[in-house]
Structure formats: structure tokens, C-alpha cells
Amino acid sequence: MTPADVGGAVLAAVAAARDAGELACAPPSDALLTCANGSYGTPLALRLAAAERRPAHEVAEVIAKRLPLRSEAVGGFLTIKASGLAESIAAEEGYGLAAVPRPASPWPDRPRTFGNPGFSVRYAYARAAAVRREAGVLGIAPGPHEPGDPLETRLLDLLAEVPGRAAQAVRESDAAAFARHLERVAEAYHDVHERRPALPLGDEEPDARHGGRLTLAEAVRITIGNGLQMLGETPRERF
């Protein structure tokens, strides 16, 4: 599930609780999601508690009971476990797209080394595109991504933040923080690409693990490709 899916589920839970008379407040416009360690979190109950004139932990428990997702209320903070982020992004070509303000050029074209953050972002896109291309030649299909690996979890957390960072850029009329976040996504993907390869090595036979990593690479390709376009660049599949 993408952050939009989870956020929508949280707001729908608030609306359902209000309709049932369990809450008095109308749902706000934003679920205030964060993502860490593969789980989403929201302090929404803390925000609603004052208007509800109830302890935040009670508000969080009411929302949790209405959520069709595995969740836990600790104090006024609601933690939500939602799987399938890589699959959801890979199925959504427009993931994260927003009309962010376009800087003249957030990064120089050269040098084409990892010391240039722009090269790191552009090359991450090219790497993900190459994985997709080579997997097609080998006849390897993407599959469900199994969470749990720390490097992959870090990458997924960063991917989950992209829509929020794009919205921040629109809100503040400044794409600098969004560009820096793409740099972090690229750095995390390079680690995954090099240490958790999506394609079989040598005589290795492809298995479910490779299929999941292909899905993750496709999620990266879409996310970084959209990010580059939002910053006024045309993503390149080859260098």
C-alpha cells in the first residue's frame, strides 16, 4: 500500500468513528503519516485529542478499531503495518507526481562520479532501468517483495516519504528539500543494487527473492524517474 492508501484508510476510519458517534470531530485533510522500519505512523490522535476533550490514547484506540489494517495504539501515536509498498508503487506510473517548482538546475551534469549527487540520482534511475531490461531478456518476472531486510527496508521508508516531500516542495515553493530526498533515495538504492542484487549471479538460479527485488527496482525506477521529470529533467536509461 502506498502512503496515500494508508492515509486514506486512516481518514476513513476517523469518518466511520464519527458517523458511529465514537468521535465528534470531522476527519482532517491530512493523516500526517511518517514511515520508519517498514511501518507507517501518525500522531493524528494527538491532534484530535484536545477537540475531543479525551486522552489521546483513547482517540488512537478508537481509530485503530476502525482501521482495516494491522495497527497498534501506543499513547496517542498510532503505528500501522501495511505491506505491499513496492508492489503498489510499481503498479502506479504516476507515483509521487506533483507540480513542484522547477529549479534552473538542481545538480550539474558533470562530473559523472558519485561525488556529484546529481549523477548518483541519474545513475540510480539508469541502474533500475537496466535491471528491468536485463530481467526481460532473461525471462525473469517481478514478484511479491518480502519485507525484512534492513537495507531494503531503509529504501522502502525513503520511497514512502517521496509524495510527502513533493507536497512540501509545492507548499513551500522550493524544491531543494525534495531534490535532497531524491539523493537519499538514490544512495539507498545503490546500496541495495550492489549488496542485494535483483538478478541472479553466475550459475545462480532465479528464485522468489529475485522476483521481489525486481519489483523493488521497478518501484525505484518509477519514483526516481518521476522525481527527475518534476525537476525538469528527462530520465536517461543509459550513460
Legacy VTK file of the C-alpha trace (Angstrom):
# vtk DataFile Version 3.0
C-alpha trace
ASCII
DATASET POLYDATA
POINTS 239 float
0.000 0.000 0.000
1.211 3.499 -0.814
1.156 6.320 1.761
-1.942 7.673 0.017
-3.705 4.332 0.532
-2.789 4.205 4.217
-3.591 7.861 4.802
-6.959 7.414 3.123
-7.693 4.402 5.335
-6.849 6.400 8.476
-9.086 9.306 7.478
-11.879 6.881 6.543
-11.547 5.282 9.993
-11.942 8.695 11.633
-15.008 9.384 9.480
-16.531 5.990 10.352
-15.928 6.568 14.062
-17.580 9.976 13.799
-20.593 8.522 11.968
-20.921 5.908 14.727
-20.821 8.573 17.423
-17.452 7.408 18.755
-15.742 10.667 17.802
-17.122 14.180 17.476
-14.509 15.719 15.180
-14.715 15.650 11.403
-11.745 13.989 9.654
-8.882 16.413 8.948
-7.455 16.758 5.457
-4.142 15.056 6.204
-3.277 11.881 8.133
0.228 13.240 8.958
1.914 9.951 8.080
5.540 9.116 8.723
7.318 5.919 7.751
10.033 4.064 9.658
11.183 0.450 9.854
8.612 -0.585 7.280
5.630 0.746 9.252
3.568 3.909 8.999
2.853 6.128 11.943
0.509 9.014 12.622
0.131 11.442 15.546
-3.378 12.265 14.349
-4.942 11.217 17.667
-2.757 13.746 19.481
-4.098 16.465 17.207
-7.725 15.392 17.714
-7.492 14.812 21.467
-7.887 18.466 22.511
-11.004 18.972 20.403
-12.399 15.625 21.571
-11.611 16.506 25.206
-10.361 12.971 25.714
-6.947 11.415 26.311
-5.005 10.922 23.091
-4.564 7.198 23.727
-8.360 6.735 23.780
-8.737 8.570 20.469
-5.953 6.433 18.952
-7.645 3.233 20.120
-10.970 4.308 18.583
-9.272 4.950 15.239
-7.327 1.670 15.421
-10.519 -0.354 15.919
-11.951 1.133 12.722
-8.843 0.528 10.610
-8.901 -2.499 8.272
-5.101 -2.667 8.718
-2.917 -4.132 11.435
-2.273 -1.267 13.820
-1.223 -0.524 17.375
-2.024 2.468 19.566
0.757 3.476 21.941
-0.088 6.619 23.829
-1.509 8.988 21.262
0.588 7.594 18.434
-0.854 5.068 16.010
1.505 2.623 14.269
0.189 0.895 11.156
1.705 -2.144 9.489
0.918 -2.116 5.782
2.578 -4.448 3.288
2.955 -4.265 -0.460
4.523 -0.803 -0.821
6.956 -1.898 -3.539
4.176 -3.637 -5.477
1.870 -0.623 -5.138
4.485 1.833 -6.409
5.469 -0.494 -9.259
1.818 -0.553 -10.365
1.437 3.255 -10.206
3.307 5.028 -13.001
2.385 8.418 -11.562
3.641 7.721 -8.048
4.629 10.917 -6.251
3.995 13.208 -9.195
3.254 16.808 -8.214
3.721 20.243 -9.740
6.836 21.089 -7.752
8.619 24.356 -8.584
11.372 23.660 -11.079
14.826 24.971 -10.233
17.095 26.103 -13.057
19.284 23.047 -12.404
19.470 21.311 -9.017
22.664 19.481 -9.988
25.421 19.903 -12.584
25.780 17.341 -15.357
29.429 16.712 -14.570
31.480 15.247 -13.098
29.797 11.923 -13.684
31.045 10.436 -10.443
29.350 9.576 -7.176
30.761 12.781 -5.722
28.135 14.590 -7.801
24.703 13.981 -6.153
23.002 14.601 -9.498
24.959 11.812 -11.142
24.068 9.500 -8.254
20.348 10.176 -8.783
20.514 9.866 -12.589
22.611 6.715 -12.414
20.256 5.135 -9.888
17.466 5.565 -12.425
19.651 4.077 -15.169
20.563 1.124 -12.954
16.936 0.382 -12.121
16.003 0.655 -15.795
18.840 -1.731 -16.711
17.601 -4.268 -14.156
14.172 -4.141 -15.754
15.662 -4.514 -19.246
18.009 -7.384 -18.367
15.328 -9.240 -16.410
13.149 -9.133 -19.511
15.938 -10.656 -21.595
16.425 -13.408 -19.013
12.697 -14.046 -18.748
12.588 -13.260 -15.035
9.302 -11.814 -13.811
8.766 -9.449 -10.866
7.103 -10.958 -7.827
5.893 -10.027 -4.341
8.502 -8.226 -2.282
9.127 -9.752 1.140
9.983 -7.094 3.742
12.538 -7.573 6.465
15.966 -6.892 5.005
17.380 -3.746 6.697
18.846 -2.245 3.502
15.617 -2.791 1.595
13.520 -1.508 4.498
15.538 1.722 4.580
14.962 2.146 0.842
11.229 1.484 1.197
10.954 4.029 4.027
12.557 6.652 1.785
10.295 5.752 -1.146
7.267 6.108 1.119
8.315 9.674 2.002
8.527 10.885 -1.606
4.889 12.063 -2.003
5.130 13.987 1.265
8.388 15.621 0.198
6.828 16.575 -3.136
3.833 18.097 -1.332
6.247 20.030 0.889
8.007 21.411 -2.201
4.677 22.592 -3.607
3.636 24.086 -0.279
6.918 25.944 0.239
7.518 26.782 -3.441
11.005 25.335 -3.032
12.216 22.029 -4.470
15.587 21.970 -2.662
14.482 19.583 0.102
12.766 17.357 -2.469
15.975 17.155 -4.520
17.955 16.237 -1.393
15.452 13.493 -0.622
15.905 12.031 -4.110
19.633 11.944 -3.357
18.909 9.843 -0.258
16.672 7.500 -2.267
19.432 7.073 -4.853
22.076 6.400 -2.218
19.895 3.747 -0.577
19.184 2.118 -3.940
22.857 1.929 -4.866
23.436 0.031 -1.600
20.590 -2.363 -2.387
21.617 -2.786 -6.024
25.187 -3.697 -5.101
24.569 -5.776 -1.971
21.136 -7.296 -2.661
21.246 -7.969 -6.443
17.943 -8.359 -8.219
19.422 -10.527 -10.971
20.994 -13.966 -10.427
24.792 -14.016 -10.301
26.814 -16.607 -12.203
25.120 -20.008 -12.214
22.599 -18.940 -9.575
19.007 -19.865 -10.346
16.376 -17.112 -10.042
14.018 -17.514 -7.113
11.258 -15.621 -5.303
13.824 -13.350 -3.682
14.953 -12.099 -7.089
11.352 -11.536 -8.181
10.737 -9.349 -5.121
13.893 -7.362 -5.741
12.841 -6.803 -9.351
9.621 -5.289 -8.042
11.611 -3.062 -5.701
13.864 -1.947 -8.571
10.790 -1.076 -10.633
9.428 0.979 -7.740
12.732 2.858 -7.677
12.699 3.368 -11.448
9.229 4.903 -11.330
9.908 7.044 -8.258
13.244 8.485 -9.372
12.074 8.860 -12.970
9.067 10.875 -11.824
11.272 12.888 -9.476
13.668 13.804 -12.258
10.789 14.853 -14.501
9.369 17.007 -11.710
12.734 18.761 -11.504
12.687 19.396 -15.244
14.977 16.565 -16.394
14.426 13.746 -18.864
15.490 10.465 -17.228
18.185 8.586 -19.153
18.333 4.801 -19.219
21.951 4.652 -20.316
25.143 6.561 -19.574
LINES 1 240
239 0 1 2 3 4 5 6 7 8 9 10 11 12 13 14 15 16 17 18 19 20 21 22 23 24 25 26 27 28 29 30 31 32 33 34 35 36 37 38 39 40 41 42 43 44 45 46 47 48 49 50 51 52 53 54 55 56 57 58 59 60 61 62 63 64 65 66 67 68 69 70 71 72 73 74 75 76 77 78 79 80 81 82 83 84 85 86 87 88 89 90 91 92 93 94 95 96 97 98 99 100 101 102 103 104 105 106 107 108 109 110 111 112 113 114 115 116 117 118 119 120 121 122 123 124 125 126 127 128 129 130 131 132 133 134 135 136 137 138 139 140 141 142 143 144 145 146 147 148 149 150 151 152 153 154 155 156 157 158 159 160 161 162 163 164 165 166 167 168 169 170 171 172 173 174 175 176 177 178 179 180 181 182 183 184 185 186 187 188 189 190 191 192 193 194 195 196 197 198 199 200 201 202 203 204 205 206 207 208 209 210 211 212 213 214 215 216 217 218 219 220 221 222 223 224 225 226 227 228 229 230 231 232 233 234 235 236 237 238
